[in-house]
């Protein structure tokens, strides 16, 4: 139990720190690269992004150990703390303090996630080792969460603004859950030696799901709305994992009538808190590459009336060395 808790906490810290670093770097990438493999090639040229990926790999290793010794829902409950780490790093890095209301909403999301997973966690005595007999359930769970991620991603790439950020974050959260299911099965296969690793479907599924997961996550971060994407990913991942565990992997929740009502209430609270964060989230911190932001101390409008203060003006970039004419 102590190994599982320590590993899950380490995964939460590493995942959160890595997510914050990746979000900052991905926010500067052009929107046209979202959802394309070229986005990863572009980000791979940035040392800080690679540092974030390194932290995520460390989180993956710790996550794998935790899933080997604990149930899917319980491990995801602890790993949900990554949201607090990520939000804290994002705010410190940006130099802009997070308002009390936003902090309260973020903490409420985490508390609601923890409450939901605590209420829906398996009954005592159902250990992770039993999952080795549920390969079919794991395959079905991976397919369902992966398909859901694909649908949300397609819808998100066709949207804009906060809607784009929300849908891509949902896609990334479902992809995370898909990866968690596959990693859980892989952790058991890995304990049977090298031959078992290379002959198991889980090894190749981890590679495919991991690549898709990274791409969708970076596409969500690319929207430049960390207070939308980070909480949604943190909420969708454990909720989807718990659903797979209960429906397909044989986890029996300790839910009575009161517990079911409490779990539904936790979902409602988390949804409201996520809605508040999405509504109050600032605009992207990094301007889109297609625009050039110019700060001026005074701007004289066409009427000749000077406007005091600092304003942000969007000017079109030059194309092939020639400036574009304004309409």
Buried (B, 14 or more C-beta within 10 A) or exposed (E): EEEBBBBBBBBBBBBBBBBBBBBBBBBBBEBEBBBEEEBBEBBEEBEEBBBBBEBBEBBBBBBBBBBBBBBBBBBBBBBBBBBBBBBBBBBEBBEEEBEEEBBEBBBBBBBBBBBBBBBBBBEEEBEBEBBEEBBEBBBBBBEBBBEBBBBBBEBBBEBEEBBBBBBBBBBBBBBBBBBBBBBBBBBBBBEEEEEBBEEBBBBEBBEBBBEBBBBBBBBBBBBBBBBBBBBBBBBBBBBBBBBBBBEBBBBEBEBEEEBEEBBEBBBEBBEBBBEBBBEEBEEBBBBBEEEEEEEEEEBEEEEEEEEEEEEEEEEEEEEEEEEEEEE
